[in-house]
Amino acid sequence: MHHDAMGGGFLLEPIGVRAVMAPEFFSSEQRALFQAARRFCLEAVLPRADRIERQDFELLRDLMRQAGELGLLGVDVDEAYGGSGLDKTTSLLVAEAKSLLGSWSVTFAAQTCIGTLPIAWFGTQAQKQQYLPGLVSGQKVAAYALTEAGSGSDARGAKTRAVKSADGTHWVLTGSKQYITNAGFADVFIVFAKVEGEHFSAFIVDRDTKGLTVGPEEHKMGIRGSSTCPLMLDDARVPVENLLGEVGRGHKIAFNILNLGRLKLGAGVLGAMKLHLAGACAYTADRKQFETPLLRFGLTREKLARMLTGLYAVESMAYRTSGLIDAQVAAGTPLLAAIEEFSPEASILKVLGSELFGALVDDGVQLHGGAGYIEEYPIERAYRDARINRIFEGTNEINRLLIAGTLLKRAMKGPLELFEDFGPKPSAEDAHVENLKRLARLTLRVAVEAHGPQLEKHQVVLACVADLVMDAFALDAMTSRNRQVAKTRALEPWRVAAVQRYSNEAHGRAIVSARRAMSACVQGAALEARFAEVQALQVWLAGDAEAVDEVLAAAVEAAQGFPLG
Ligand SMILES: Cc1cc2nc3c(=O)[nH]c(=O)nc-3n(C[C@H](O)[C@H](O)[C@H](O)COP(=O)(O)OP(=O)(O)OC[C@H]3O[C@@H](n4cnc5c(N)ncnc54)[C@H](O)[C@@H]3O)c2cc1C
């Protein structure tokens, strides 16, 4: 198997040796569905933001039906059940397009991903026939109930129990769930419970099931228009045929859904990032202080440059990953295996997507000054709404541990040869990417040599490795994309500036991450020797930092937002 076909393979494969997927290479069908989804969000959702924020669930249900009519709810569902069964690139494009308003974005994601896909992927034919057409058309709304008061990150620590009834016709569920998106108005719940208190399993539970009660709405920091409630299951009798998959295999369902969920979350911040970059540009062009538009100040332009760079990084990572999955599926790999293969990339997207989105709306608030703190301005809501992305779909801590842990496991067992020698020194033009990959691999190797099987207890070291790996992936994705676009036409200068900016910041972070990790692994002269190796891998892409930011800011100004539309 060639490296690029492996999750984490980017750490081994020299940059640019094979094609990557990127928006420049979308098909006309992919573009058309994206445009339809975006138009719907711009014309039907955003103008009703105030009503949505007041929890008008009838409106949300109506919007869901409209989205169903446009074919937006069934992209991941087979045609046999009313969906369109399209590729994951299209699926991410719809996730991007729907993300302009946080409350809608979360409602939509709970419906189409975590609510629908357990049935689409693990349901029997009868379950699929019964539930999927309604979910895909938006006539029915779904929710996913995994989290409990005592088990969040540790999802398998759930206490909810399922016991077969004496006559064998039902599963009887007892327990409670919390923070369940869409619960206030959902018709169907995917509920995780342990059979006989032991075997983690999933069930399809209809809202009108006797013994199921939905508790009151939580009062949230953001995404206030979405529904988030607890569920109480008090001897709730679920027909035996509503067991989803097999008894004791519920974790398979949960983990597979999370893999795609993380990818979609990462891509699902892009629409909002583009919207709020444009918003910041418009506000700063309009507002004057010292008789000068804010847009003309160097520190405004620095922020716009940072916002654009983060956006370009997330976009490059998102579609590169969906392209890798699509290519594997096209080559015959089963879909879930292909998604699982790229689970490290999905976690990277989840973490960097949520954090770069968080940084972008933070810059957005700051550029608005006091207005950024006032509800009348959309950036105030966006700032609150963005915060949840670092918490759900696995917290960013859990995902950082997963990134380092999964790569380590694959390196120990093969086939990901992360501990092989580095080979010849990269060319000067590749060093900014290749050295960062080497630094990530070197740090992981030092950590394994020092701690062996105990490494999993050294979470700070693992998180430092994850940070290095994430920046390496972002930089690889952006640089590869640039090189590929440059083969077909002249590359816009801002794209080069984005790589330059990201690289210099990443190398600054990298030296700290690598040193922190290594200092927890070796001491004395050995540590000094390692620090020298770290230093030798440092790259600073030459150029006047102010001029680089100016190239990026000028591109934002000219396009009044994201330069690629
Ligand atoms: C608005 C909203 C909507 C949600 N929607 C849904 C939904 O639809 N369905 C559903 O099932 N759940 C949902 N959740 C729940 C969400 O997935 C959990 O809140 C999340 O997984 C974190 O679990 P927790 O809240 O129990 O935090 P905890 O697990 O208690 O974590 C608290 C802190 O400890 C850290 N931590 C935990 N374990 C470790 C560890 N091993 N190592 C290092 N640090 C650790 C975490 O990273 C975090 O920083 C939703 C939550 C919210 C707020």
Ligand as a Chemical Component Dictionary entry (heavy atoms), coordinates in Angstrom:
data_LIG
# 
_chem_comp.id                   LIG 
_chem_comp.type                 NON-POLYMER 
_chem_comp.pdbx_formal_charge   0 
_chem_comp.three_letter_code    LIG 
# 
loop_
_chem_comp_atom.comp_id 
_chem_comp_atom.atom_id 
_chem_comp_atom.alt_atom_id 
_chem_comp_atom.type_symbol 
_chem_comp_atom.charge 
_chem_comp_atom.model_Cartn_x 
_chem_comp_atom.model_Cartn_y 
_chem_comp_atom.model_Cartn_z 
_chem_comp_atom.pdbx_ordinal 
LIG C1  C1  C 0 -24.784 21.876 23.328 1  
LIG C2  C2  C 0 -24.401 20.448 23.476 2  
LIG C3  C3  C 0 -24.928 19.508 22.610 3  
LIG C4  C4  C 0 -24.606 18.156 22.771 4  
LIG N1  N1  N 0 -25.212 17.227 21.958 5  
LIG C5  C5  C 0 -25.061 15.899 22.240 6  
LIG C6  C6  C 0 -25.840 14.917 21.555 7  
LIG O1  O1  O 0 -26.628 15.226 20.644 8  
LIG N2  N2  N 0 -25.703 13.620 21.915 9  
LIG C7  C7  C 0 -24.848 13.226 22.893 10 
LIG O2  O2  O 0 -24.771 12.043 23.182 11 
LIG N3  N3  N 0 -24.065 14.144 23.564 12 
LIG C8  C8  C 0 -24.179 15.461 23.267 13 
LIG N4  N4  N 0 -23.440 16.403 23.962 14 
LIG C9  C9  C 0 -22.507 15.967 24.973 15 
LIG C10 C10 C 0 -21.050 16.140 24.572 16 
LIG O3  O3  O 0 -20.706 15.218 23.593 17 
LIG C11 C11 C 0 -20.206 16.011 25.851 18 
LIG O4  O4  O 0 -20.474 17.155 26.636 19 
LIG C12 C12 C 0 -18.732 15.874 25.571 20 
LIG O5  O5  O 0 -18.465 14.626 24.989 21 
LIG C13 C13 C 0 -17.877 16.021 26.839 22 
LIG O6  O6  O 0 -18.356 15.215 27.875 23 
LIG P1  P1  P 0 -18.618 15.843 29.309 24 
LIG O7  O7  O 0 -19.488 17.031 29.125 25 
LIG O8  O8  O 0 -19.105 14.771 30.203 26 
LIG O9  O9  O 0 -17.205 16.347 29.796 27 
LIG P2  P2  P 0 -16.095 15.496 30.568 28 
LIG O10 O10 O 0 -15.895 14.206 29.866 29 
LIG O11 O11 O 0 -16.409 15.471 32.014 30 
LIG O12 O12 O 0 -14.829 16.389 30.325 31 
LIG C14 C14 C 0 -14.512 17.548 31.096 32 
LIG C15 C15 C 0 -13.077 17.970 30.772 33 
LIG O13 O13 O 0 -12.179 16.906 31.119 34 
LIG C16 C16 C 0 -11.431 16.521 29.996 35 
LIG N5  N5  N 0 -11.195 15.074 30.011 36 
LIG C17 C17 C 0 -12.110 14.075 30.105 37 
LIG N6  N6  N 0 -11.519 12.884 30.038 38 
LIG C18 C18 C 0 -10.210 13.113 29.868 39 
LIG C19 C19 C 0 -9.066  12.281 29.706 40 
LIG N7  N7  N 0 -9.141  10.956 29.647 41 
LIG N8  N8  N 0 -7.874  12.868 29.582 42 
LIG C20 C20 C 0 -7.749  14.215 29.602 43 
LIG N9  N9  N 0 -8.778  15.047 29.741 44 
LIG C21 C21 C 0 -9.997  14.509 29.862 45 
LIG C22 C22 C 0 -12.251 16.938 28.792 46 
LIG O14 O14 O 0 -11.460 17.103 27.640 47 
LIG C23 C23 C 0 -12.860 18.230 29.286 48 
LIG O15 O15 O 0 -11.953 19.279 29.098 49 
LIG C24 C24 C 0 -23.715 17.758 23.782 50 
LIG C25 C25 C 0 -23.163 18.721 24.630 51 
LIG C26 C26 C 0 -23.503 20.038 24.502 52 
LIG C27 C27 C 0 -22.932 21.032 25.471 53 
# 
loop_
_chem_comp_bond.comp_id 
_chem_comp_bond.atom_id_1 
_chem_comp_bond.atom_id_2 
_chem_comp_bond.value_order 
_chem_comp_bond.pdbx_ordinal 
LIG C1  C2  SING 1  
LIG C2  C3  SING 2  
LIG C2  C26 DOUB 3  
LIG C3  C4  DOUB 4  
LIG C4  N1  SING 5  
LIG C4  C24 SING 6  
LIG N1  C5  DOUB 7  
LIG C5  C6  SING 8  
LIG C5  C8  SING 9  
LIG C6  O1  DOUB 10 
LIG C6  N2  SING 11 
LIG N2  C7  SING 12 
LIG C7  O2  DOUB 13 
LIG C7  N3  SING 14 
LIG N3  C8  DOUB 15 
LIG C8  N4  SING 16 
LIG N4  C9  SING 17 
LIG N4  C24 SING 18 
LIG C9  C10 SING 19 
LIG C10 O3  SING 20 
LIG C10 C11 SING 21 
LIG C11 O4  SING 22 
LIG C11 C12 SING 23 
LIG C12 O5  SING 24 
LIG C12 C13 SING 25 
LIG C13 O6  SING 26 
LIG O6  P1  SING 27 
LIG P1  O7  DOUB 28 
LIG P1  O8  SING 29 
LIG P1  O9  SING 30 
LIG O9  P2  SING 31 
LIG P2  O10 DOUB 32 
LIG P2  O11 SING 33 
LIG P2  O12 SING 34 
LIG O12 C14 SING 35 
LIG C14 C15 SING 36 
LIG C15 O13 SING 37 
LIG C15 C23 SING 38 
LIG O13 C16 SING 39 
LIG C16 N5  SING 40 
LIG C16 C22 SING 41 
LIG N5  C17 SING 42 
LIG N5  C21 SING 43 
LIG C17 N6  DOUB 44 
LIG N6  C18 SING 45 
LIG C18 C19 SING 46 
LIG C18 C21 DOUB 47 
LIG C19 N7  SING 48 
LIG C19 N8  DOUB 49 
LIG N8  C20 SING 50 
LIG C20 N9  DOUB 51 
LIG N9  C21 SING 52 
LIG C22 O14 SING 53 
LIG C22 C23 SING 54 
LIG C23 O15 SING 55 
LIG C24 C25 DOUB 56 
LIG C25 C26 SING 57 
LIG C26 C27 SING 58 
# 
